[in-house]
Amino acid sequence: MTLDEVKIGGECSVEDVFADGALGQRLLDMGFVPGTRIKIIRNAPLVDPVEIFIKGYFLSLRHAEAKTVEVVLL
């Protein structure tokens, strides 16, 4: 399952990041490492971006970016 498929209010854990290059490095720098817990807070009114809570801070990601993060539901 990928991060963009998790429902609002859902909690999950990062399994892997499949992004390459600068996007992959940026996601890792923001804390998307295996085992990190994530909570989905809300979607923007037009669905994109999605707001998440990760490692003590709120972060907004486009769905295209969220598709590169494999997660498992908790």
Contacts in CASP RR format, 6 or more apart in sequence:
PFRMAT RR
TARGET T0000
AUTHOR 0000-0000-0000
METHOD contacts of the structure
MODEL  1
MTLDEVKIGGECSVEDVFADGALGQRLLDMGFVPGTRIKIIRNAPLVDPV
EIFIKGYFLSLRHAEAKTVEVVLL
1 12 0 8 1.000
1 70 0 8 1.000
1 71 0 8 1.000
1 72 0 8 1.000
1 73 0 8 1.000
2 66 0 8 1.000
2 67 0 8 1.000
2 68 0 8 1.000
2 69 0 8 1.000
2 70 0 8 1.000
2 71 0 8 1.000
3 12 0 8 1.000
3 38 0 8 1.000
3 50 0 8 1.000
3 52 0 8 1.000
3 61 0 8 1.000
3 66 0 8 1.000
3 67 0 8 1.000
3 69 0 8 1.000
3 70 0 8 1.000
3 71 0 8 1.000
4 50 0 8 1.000
4 63 0 8 1.000
4 66 0 8 1.000
4 67 0 8 1.000
6 12 0 8 1.000
6 38 0 8 1.000
6 40 0 8 1.000
6 71 0 8 1.000
6 73 0 8 1.000
7 40 0 8 1.000
8 40 0 8 1.000
8 41 0 8 1.000
8 42 0 8 1.000
8 43 0 8 1.000
9 39 0 8 1.000
9 40 0 8 1.000
9 41 0 8 1.000
10 39 0 8 1.000
10 40 0 8 1.000
10 73 0 8 1.000
11 37 0 8 1.000
11 38 0 8 1.000
11 39 0 8 1.000
11 40 0 8 1.000
11 73 0 8 1.000
11 74 0 8 1.000
12 37 0 8 1.000
12 38 0 8 1.000
12 40 0 8 1.000
12 71 0 8 1.000
12 72 0 8 1.000
12 73 0 8 1.000
12 74 0 8 1.000
13 35 0 8 1.000
13 36 0 8 1.000
13 37 0 8 1.000
13 38 0 8 1.000
13 71 0 8 1.000
13 72 0 8 1.000
13 74 0 8 1.000
14 32 0 8 1.000
14 33 0 8 1.000
14 34 0 8 1.000
14 35 0 8 1.000
14 36 0 8 1.000
14 38 0 8 1.000
14 69 0 8 1.000
14 70 0 8 1.000
14 71 0 8 1.000
15 34 0 8 1.000
15 35 0 8 1.000
15 70 0 8 1.000
15 71 0 8 1.000
15 72 0 8 1.000
16 34 0 8 1.000
16 69 0 8 1.000
16 70 0 8 1.000
17 24 0 8 1.000
17 27 0 8 1.000
17 28 0 8 1.000
17 32 0 8 1.000
17 33 0 8 1.000
17 68 0 8 1.000
17 69 0 8 1.000
17 70 0 8 1.000
18 68 0 8 1.000
18 69 0 8 1.000
18 70 0 8 1.000
19 27 0 8 1.000
19 65 0 8 1.000
19 68 0 8 1.000
19 69 0 8 1.000
23 65 0 8 1.000
23 68 0 8 1.000
24 68 0 8 1.000
27 65 0 8 1.000
27 68 0 8 1.000
27 69 0 8 1.000
30 54 0 8 1.000
30 59 0 8 1.000
31 54 0 8 1.000
31 55 0 8 1.000
32 54 0 8 1.000
32 69 0 8 1.000
36 54 0 8 1.000
36 55 0 8 1.000
37 54 0 8 1.000
37 74 0 8 1.000
38 52 0 8 1.000
38 53 0 8 1.000
38 54 0 8 1.000
38 71 0 8 1.000
39 52 0 8 1.000
39 53 0 8 1.000
39 54 0 8 1.000
40 50 0 8 1.000
40 51 0 8 1.000
40 52 0 8 1.000
41 51 0 8 1.000
41 52 0 8 1.000
41 53 0 8 1.000
41 58 0 8 1.000
42 50 0 8 1.000
42 51 0 8 1.000
43 49 0 8 1.000
43 50 0 8 1.000
43 51 0 8 1.000
44 50 0 8 1.000
44 51 0 8 1.000
44 60 0 8 1.000
47 63 0 8 1.000
48 62 0 8 1.000
48 63 0 8 1.000
49 60 0 8 1.000
49 61 0 8 1.000
49 62 0 8 1.000
49 63 0 8 1.000
50 60 0 8 1.000
50 61 0 8 1.000
50 62 0 8 1.000
50 63 0 8 1.000
50 66 0 8 1.000
51 58 0 8 1.000
51 59 0 8 1.000
51 60 0 8 1.000
52 58 0 8 1.000
52 59 0 8 1.000
52 60 0 8 1.000
52 61 0 8 1.000
53 59 0 8 1.000
END
